Every structure is written in structure tokens, then in C-alpha cells.
């Protein structure tokens, strides 16, 4: 691999690509599914609400609606088998599903922590475990996982959310190390603030906020380039990447000044 070569193998043109988007009923997942359909891909869309999925598909004959509960392994396995049976395989699995809840240290309780970890960390890991045998058997394919820049370093109000995303970043990095030598693609997607029903709950300033449609365009462009980490908006994520380099004394001071917390 050359110094400036893509870190992932490039996919075929979208009209020849079969994509499964998990977490596609609203927000980034819905916008990405719709953008892929416009590009000509065949797109399976999954989430709990079949009605919302039908609204996302908008009658497009290339959309395959596969409702599931992301936290139920049997649902994921059944949807995966259905998609492969109908299409004869799948080229790209995008795991977008996730949730968010602000938690400070004095609010910590086991039930809420478990609920966040189940969706944000255990769910993606279980899904990868479900789809990998099929991808390995077909000898080609790619997996994209949406994490968050909140996983870069500790942030106030993100006691468990940030931990789940940090774990997901580490998992995806290691997944790449294992699968890239075998010719498979792995994409780590780290958004900044994106306007979705989840971020509407935030009671603080969200710098460089972008729309879900803009996020979808960034994701698809990054996949087309063969990037490993797809992070956006760059004006924000580059600041956070710089903060990752600071020693703790400077990092903690910078975060307290920026957040007031």
C-alpha cells in the first residue's frame, strides 16, 4: 500500500452495490439511505418502525425494508439472511444505530449505563459478529460503523456515551487491522454535531452543527475515497484531534474553558 493510497479497497459504482443500513428510520441513517438510493444503489433499511422505514424508502423499488430490533440478535440474523437470500449477497453493511443520554458522575446508575452500552457498543459488535461469516464466505465486502468524536477523549456530560463511542472506535480500528489484509473494507465514521432528534435534546451550544443530509454526503464521499476514518465537519473535528494530543493538564483546562463545566 502506497503512502497516499486509499486505506480501503474502492467499491464498485453505486448502481452495482448492495448496502444494508441499520438505524435508517431517521437522522443520519435515513439521510444516508436516501442518498444511496439516489445514487442508484440497492439499499436495505432497518430499524424498529416499519412505518418510518416505508417513509424513508418512499416507494423506491431498490429499497428493501427489513424491520428489526437492533438489540435482538435473532432479529439481526433473520434480516441478514433475508437480505442475502433476496440479493445473493451484500457489499456494504453500515451500522448507524445509536442513542444518547447526558450523564454526569453524580447521576450514574447501572440501568442507564447498561442501556447506553447495549445500543452503542454491544449492538454494533453483535451485528459485526452476525454478518462477518457471510462476508468472509463471499470473499468480499465492507463494514462501516458510526461512532462519534465524543469517543476521542473524555467530555463533560458524556460519562457513558463517550465511553461507548471510545470502545467502538477501538473495536473498529482493530477490525480494520484484521480484515484489511484480507481485502475487506472497514470504515470508522466519526461525526461531530448533526441536527437529529437526539441532538435536539442537548441543552448546550453545538459548534459547527450540520444537517443529516450534509452528514450523509460526507459519509458517502468518504467511502468513495476509500477512507478509513470519515470525520466531519472538518472545522470541528480537527480541533478535537488537536486536543487529543495535549497532556492531561492542558486538555482538562481547555475543555473546562470551552464548556464552562
N, C-alpha and C positions, 0 to 999 in steps of 0.2 A: 504494500500500500504506500503510495507516494505521500509526501508531506502535505500536499494540498488536495489529495484525492478525497472524494466523499467517504465518510466513515461507514455508510451503509450502501448496499447494492441498490441501484436505481430501479424503481418499479417500472413496469410497462405503462404505456399511455392509459389514462383513466378508463376509457371505454373497454379495456381488456382486464380491468382489475375488479376483484370481488372483495368487498370491505364489510366487516361487521363492526358497527359502532354500538358500544354498550354504555348506556346512560344518555339516550338520544331523545328524551321526551321534552327537554327544554335546555336553554343555556348553550354552552359551548358544544355539547354533544349534538343537539338538534341543528345548530347552525352548521356544524361540520358535515353532518349527514346531508343536509340540503345542498351545501356547496359541492359535495362529491357527486350528488345526483345531477346537478347542473353541469358538472364536468364530464358526465357520461358513464360514471362507474355504476356497477350494481352494488346496492347498499342494503345490508340487513340492519335493522334498527331495533334495539332492545331497551326496555325499561319496564316498570311495573304497569303503567297506564296505557292500555291499548288505544283508548280514545286519543290521547295525546300523540301517540306514535302515528296514528292514522292522519292526524292533522299535519304532522311533520312530513309524512310521505306525500300528502296532497294528491293521491291517486296515481303517482308515478309508477309505471309498470316495472321499473327496475328496482323498486323498493320492496324488500321482504320484511314484513312485520313479525317480530318474534318476541312477544311479551315475556318477561321473566322477573323474578325477584333475585336481584344480584347477590343477595346474601345466602341464597339457597343453592347449594352445589348441584342438586338434581335438576333444577331449572336451567342452570347454565349448561350442563351436559346435554340436556334434551334439545335446547336451542342450537347448540353447536352441531349435534348430529343432524338436525333438520336442515340447517344451512348447507352443510357439506353434502347431504343427500340431494338437495334441490339444485345445487350449483356444481356438484362434482369436486368441491374443494373451496378454499378461501385463501386469498392472498395477503390480507392485512386485517388484523384484529386491533381495534382501537378501544382501549379501556378508559372511558371518560368519567364513569360514575364516581361520585364522591359526595361528601357532605361536610358541613362546617358548623362549629359551635364555639363561641368565645368562652374560655375557661381561664380564670386566674387561679393561683395556687390555693387560696383560701376557699375556693369554690369546688375544688377537686373532689369527685366521688367516683367510685368504681363503676357504677352502672353507666354513667355518661361517658367515661373513658372507654369502656368496652364497646359501647355503641359506635363511637367515632372510629376506633381501631378496626371494628368489624367491617365497616364500609370502606374506609380509606386505605387500609393496609391488608387485612386478611382477605377481603373480597378480590382485589386485583391479583394477589398471589394465588388464590384458589383458582381463579379464572385462567391464569397462565398455566397452572398445572393441568387444567382440563383441556386446553387447546393444544398444548405442545406436542403430545403424542401424534395428533393428526397432522400438524405442520411438519414434524420430523418425518412422518411416513410419506408425505407427498414430496418431501425433499426441497421445498422452497416456501417462502412466506416471510411475514414480518409482524411484529407486535409493537404497538405504540401505547404508552402509559402516561396518562395525565397526572402529574404530581403538582407541585407549586413551588414558587420561590420562597414560600414560608418554610420550606424544608432546608434552606441553605444554612441558617443559624437560628438560635433561639430568639423569639419575638414575644413581647407582651401580648396577653390575651389569646395566645396560641399554644397553650401548655400541652394539650394533647393533639390538636390539629397539626401543629408544626412537627411534633414527634412522629405522627403517622406519615407525613409527607417526607420527612428526612429518611425514615425507614424505606419508603417507596423509591426515593432517589437511589439509595444504596442498593436496593434489590434490582433496579433497572440497570444500573451500572454493571453489576455482577452478571446479570442476564446477558448483557451485551458481550462481556468477556467470554462467556461460554458459547454463545450462539454465532457471533460474527465469524469466527474461523470456519464455521460450517456453512457459511453463505447465507445466513438468515439476517434480516434487518431488525434492529431494535431502536426505538425512538423514545427518548425521555422528553416529555413535554412539560415545561415549567412556566405557566402563565403568571403574570402579575395580577393586578386588579382588573377583573372583567365584570361588566354590568350584567348580573344574573339575579334571579330571585334569591339566591343565597347571599350575595353581597349587598342586596338591598337592606339586609338586617344590620349591617355594620354601622356603628354609631361613631365613626371617626372618618377623618379625611382620607380618601383613597387616591394617592397621586397617580397621574398618568392612566386614569381609568379609560378602558376601551370597551367597545361593544362586542357581543358574542360573534357577530359577523366578522369583525376585524380579527378576532382570535382565530376563527375558523380559517380565514385566509392565510394567517401566519402559519398555522399547523400544516396546511396543505402545501404551502410554499416550502416549508422546511423538509417535509417528506420528499417533495420533488427534487430538492437539492441533495438528498441523501444525508442530511444532518443527523448526528446522534442527539445532542440536546437542542431542542427547539424552545427558545425562551423569548418572551415578549411581554410588553413593549420594551424595546432595547434601551430606551432612555431611562427606564426604571430599573430593569434587570441588571444593567451594567453597574449602576450604583450599588446594588446589593452584592454583586460579585466582588466589587472592591471592598465592601465591608467585611466579606468573608476572610480577607487577607489580614485584617487588623488583629493585633494581640487583644486579649480579652479586656484589658483596662481601657483601651481606646474604643473597642467595639461597644462595650456596655455604656460608656459615656455618650457615644454617638447615637445609640438607639434611644437612650433616655432623653437626649436633647430633641431628637426628631419626633418622638411620640408624646413627650411630656408625661410618660408613665415610669 
